[in-house]
Amino acid sequence: MAAAKSVGKATARATRILILEITGFFFAVFAAMGLTAAWRQWEKIQSGQSAPVSHVIVTLAFALAFMYFSISSFWRARRHAALKENGNG
């Protein structure tokens, strides 16, 4: 019973770290998509096509929010991994 409990704890910890890293990756992809869309909107403005500057601002805010989510997710994964190494988690 103790072995199953130990394996279950280790598996849960590893799964949590993996889920945080996968989530961080997807947030980074969404942030990159937002930056690409902001760049396209900016090019439309520079070429004289009708695209309001507010579209660029909103898109950049979206990208910055998702960058923050990505960084914080990787940060949390690293913190959980460090707790495991120190034996505190």
GROMACS elastic network, one bead per residue, 0.5 to 0.9 nm:
[ bonds ]
;  ai    aj funct       b0    kb
    1     4     6  0.52392   500
    1     5     6  0.62683   500
    1     6     6  0.86949   500
    2     5     6  0.50248   500
    2     6     6  0.61294   500
    2     7     6  0.86068   500
    3     6     6  0.50678   500
    3     7     6  0.61176   500
    3     8     6  0.84239   500
    4     7     6  0.51218   500
    4     8     6  0.59339   500
    4     9     6  0.85536   500
    5     8     6  0.50421   500
    5     9     6  0.61869   500
    5    10     6  0.86765   500
    6     9     6  0.52130   500
    6    10     6  0.62794   500
    6    11     6  0.85649   500
    7    10     6  0.51524   500
    7    11     6  0.59897   500
    7    12     6  0.84739   500
    8    11     6  0.50875   500
    8    12     6  0.60066   500
    8    13     6  0.85344   500
    9    12     6  0.51360   500
    9    13     6  0.61417   500
    9    14     6  0.86148   500
   10    13     6  0.51673   500
   10    14     6  0.61588   500
   10    15     6  0.84776   500
   11    14     6  0.51635   500
   11    15     6  0.59530   500
   11    16     6  0.84976   500
   12    15     6  0.50437   500
   12    16     6  0.60743   500
   12    17     6  0.86623   500
   13    16     6  0.51687   500
   13    17     6  0.63360   500
   13    18     6  0.86623   500
   13    80     6  0.78057   500
   13    81     6  0.83010   500
   13    84     6  0.81909   500
   13    89     6  0.84646   500
   14    17     6  0.51881   500
   14    18     6  0.61341   500
   14    19     6  0.86048   500
   14    81     6  0.82668   500
   15    18     6  0.50419   500
   15    19     6  0.60569   500
   15    20     6  0.85603   500
   16    19     6  0.51584   500
   16    20     6  0.62041   500
   16    21     6  0.86660   500
   16    77     6  0.77466   500
   16    80     6  0.83674   500
   17    20     6  0.51692   500
   17    21     6  0.62605   500
   17    22     6  0.86962   500
   17    74     6  0.87846   500
   17    76     6  0.80844   500
   17    78     6  0.77184   500
   17    80     6  0.66595   500
   17    81     6  0.69679   500
   18    21     6  0.51034   500
   18    22     6  0.61288   500
   18    23     6  0.84931   500
   18    77     6  0.75781   500
   19    22     6  0.50977   500
   19    23     6  0.60018   500
   19    24     6  0.84626   500
   19    77     6  0.84451   500
   20    23     6  0.50962   500
   20    24     6  0.60837   500
   20    25     6  0.86253   500
   20    73     6  0.55034   500
   20    74     6  0.64869   500
   20    75     6  0.89278   500
   20    76     6  0.71851   500
   20    77     6  0.55534   500
   21    25     6  0.61797   500
   21    26     6  0.87595   500
   21    70     6  0.86114   500
   21    73     6  0.65861   500
   21    74     6  0.56143   500
   21    76     6  0.87738   500
   21    77     6  0.62691   500
   21    78     6  0.88666   500
   22    25     6  0.50484   500
   22    26     6  0.63625   500
   22    27     6  0.86666   500
   22    73     6  0.88073   500
   22    74     6  0.88399   500
   23    26     6  0.52305   500
   23    27     6  0.62033   500
   23    28     6  0.86038   500
   23    69     6  0.87830   500
   23    70     6  0.72773   500
   23    73     6  0.68252   500
   23    74     6  0.83994   500
   24    27     6  0.50929   500
   24    28     6  0.61479   500
   24    29     6  0.86879   500
   24    67     6  0.88149   500
   24    69     6  0.69094   500
   24    71     6  0.67463   500
   24    72     6  0.76917   500
   24    73     6  0.50166   500
   24    74     6  0.56823   500
   25    28     6  0.50429   500
   25    29     6  0.63058   500
   25    30     6  0.87682   500
   25    70     6  0.66047   500
   25    73     6  0.87126   500
   25    74     6  0.83411   500
   26    30     6  0.62546   500
   26    31     6  0.85710   500
   26    70     6  0.76329   500
   27    30     6  0.50753   500
   27    31     6  0.61439   500
   27    32     6  0.86293   500
   27    66     6  0.54194   500
   27    67     6  0.67278   500
   27    68     6  0.86048   500
   27    69     6  0.63375   500
   27    71     6  0.86737   500
   27    73     6  0.87080   500
   28    32     6  0.61613   500
   28    33     6  0.85871   500
   28    63     6  0.87978   500
   28    66     6  0.66312   500
   28    67     6  0.59416   500
   28    68     6  0.89257   500
   28    69     6  0.81129   500
   28    70     6  0.54041   500
   28    71     6  0.81675   500
   29    32     6  0.50795   500
   29    33     6  0.62115   500
   29    34     6  0.86411   500
   29    66     6  0.87165   500
   29    70     6  0.89448   500
   30    34     6  0.61885   500
   30    35     6  0.86837   500
   30    62     6  0.88378   500
   30    63     6  0.72018   500
   30    66     6  0.66039   500
   30    67     6  0.83344   500
   31    35     6  0.62209   500
   31    36     6  0.85986   500
   31    60     6  0.88457   500
   31    62     6  0.72734   500
   31    64     6  0.68794   500
   31    65     6  0.77787   500
   31    66     6  0.51067   500
   31    67     6  0.55593   500
   31    70     6  0.83559   500
   32    35     6  0.50685   500
   32    36     6  0.61492   500
   32    37     6  0.86019   500
   32    63     6  0.70012   500
   32    66     6  0.88660   500
   32    67     6  0.84268   500
   33    36     6  0.50758   500
   33    37     6  0.61931   500
   33    38     6  0.86177   500
   33    63     6  0.76923   500
   34    37     6  0.50717   500
   34    38     6  0.61174   500
   34    39     6  0.85744   500
   34    59     6  0.58093   500
   34    60     6  0.66820   500
   34    61     6  0.87397   500
   34    62     6  0.64806   500
   34    64     6  0.85538   500
   34    66     6  0.86503   500
   35    38     6  0.50215   500
   35    39     6  0.61545   500
   35    40     6  0.86635   500
   35    59     6  0.71986   500
   35    60     6  0.64261   500
   35    62     6  0.86479   500
   35    63     6  0.58836   500
   35    64     6  0.86594   500
   36    39     6  0.50914   500
   36    40     6  0.62968   500
   36    41     6  0.87060   500
   37    40     6  0.50684   500
   37    41     6  0.62027   500
   37    42     6  0.85578   500
   37    56     6  0.81145   500
   37    59     6  0.69618   500
   37    60     6  0.87068   500
   38    41     6  0.50705   500
   38    42     6  0.60833   500
   38    43     6  0.86203   500
   38    55     6  0.75827   500
   38    56     6  0.50417   500
   38    57     6  0.78545   500
   38    58     6  0.84965   500
   38    59     6  0.54805   500
   38    60     6  0.61653   500
   38    63     6  0.86338   500
   39    43     6  0.61963   500
   39    44     6  0.86699   500
   39    56     6  0.77866   500
   40    43     6  0.50922   500
   40    44     6  0.63184   500
   40    45     6  0.87934   500
   40    56     6  0.88102   500
   41    44     6  0.50464   500
   41    45     6  0.63947   500
   41    46     6  0.87548   500
   41    51     6  0.65736   500
   41    52     6  0.83594   500
   41    53     6  0.81302   500
   41    55     6  0.70395   500
   41    56     6  0.59802   500
   41    59     6  0.88597   500
   42    45     6  0.50975   500
   42    46     6  0.62552   500
   42    47     6  0.86733   500
   42    51     6  0.81185   500
   42    53     6  0.77374   500
   42    55     6  0.88174   500
   42    56     6  0.64481   500
   43    47     6  0.60815   500
   43    48     6  0.86367   500
   43    49     6  0.87454   500
   44    47     6  0.51787   500
   44    48     6  0.63341   500
   44    49     6  0.52223   500
   44    50     6  0.70923   500
   44    51     6  0.62370   500
   45    48     6  0.53076   500
   45    49     6  0.57626   500
   45    50     6  0.66456   500
   45    51     6  0.56650   500
   45    52     6  0.72843   500
   45    53     6  0.74557   500
   46    49     6  0.76356   500
   48    51     6  0.83279   500
   51    54     6  0.83815   500
   51    55     6  0.71106   500
   51    56     6  0.85951   500
   52    55     6  0.57326   500
   52    56     6  0.75210   500
   53    56     6  0.52843   500
   53    57     6  0.64503   500
   53    58     6  0.87894   500
   54    58     6  0.60379   500
   54    59     6  0.83953   500
   55    58     6  0.52408   500
   55    59     6  0.60366   500
   55    60     6  0.85008   500
   56    59     6  0.51201   500
   56    60     6  0.60401   500
   56    61     6  0.85413   500
   57    60     6  0.51520   500
   57    61     6  0.61581   500
   57    62     6  0.86383   500
   58    61     6  0.50546   500
   58    62     6  0.62233   500
   58    63     6  0.86779   500
   59    62     6  0.50185   500
   59    63     6  0.62172   500
   59    64     6  0.86213   500
   60    64     6  0.60296   500
   60    65     6  0.84924   500
   61    64     6  0.51008   500
   61    65     6  0.61152   500
   61    66     6  0.86291   500
   62    65     6  0.52329   500
   62    66     6  0.63150   500
   62    67     6  0.86300   500
   63    66     6  0.52109   500
   63    67     6  0.60804   500
   63    68     6  0.86316   500
   64    68     6  0.62053   500
   64    69     6  0.86445   500
   65    68     6  0.51373   500
   65    69     6  0.62985   500
   65    70     6  0.86862   500
   66    70     6  0.60463   500
   66    71     6  0.85466   500
   67    70     6  0.50486   500
   67    71     6  0.61433   500
   67    72     6  0.84924   500
   68    71     6  0.52138   500
   68    72     6  0.60135   500
   68    73     6  0.84344   500
   69    72     6  0.52251   500
   69    73     6  0.60309   500
   69    74     6  0.86862   500
   70    73     6  0.51749   500
   70    74     6  0.63305   500
   70    75     6  0.85196   500
   71    74     6  0.52629   500
   71    75     6  0.60009   500
   71    76     6  0.86054   500
   72    76     6  0.60721   500
   72    77     6  0.85634   500
   73    76     6  0.51620   500
   73    77     6  0.62572   500
   73    78     6  0.86528   500
   74    77     6  0.50064   500
   74    78     6  0.61378   500
   74    79     6  0.85558   500
   75    78     6  0.51216   500
   75    79     6  0.61572   500
   75    80     6  0.86949   500
   76    80     6  0.61774   500
   76    81     6  0.85616   500
   77    80     6  0.51876   500
   77    81     6  0.62080   500
   77    82     6  0.86135   500
   78    81     6  0.50382   500
   78    82     6  0.60901   500
   78    83     6  0.85965   500
   79    82     6  0.50262   500
   79    83     6  0.61608   500
   79    84     6  0.86947   500
   80    83     6  0.50789   500
   80    84     6  0.63932   500
   80    85     6  0.88431   500
   80    89     6  0.73434   500
   81    84     6  0.51506   500
   81    85     6  0.64427   500
   81    86     6  0.88235   500
   81    89     6  0.86741   500
   82    85     6  0.50474   500
   82    86     6  0.62178   500
   82    87     6  0.85012   500
   82    88     6  0.86776   500
   82    89     6  0.86297   500
   83    86     6  0.51504   500
   83    87     6  0.60355   500
   83    88     6  0.51415   500
   83    89     6  0.50294   500
   84    87     6  0.50160   500
   84    88     6  0.61781   500
   84    89     6  0.51798   500
   85    88     6  0.78077   500
   85    89     6  0.83928   500
   86    89     6  0.77592   500
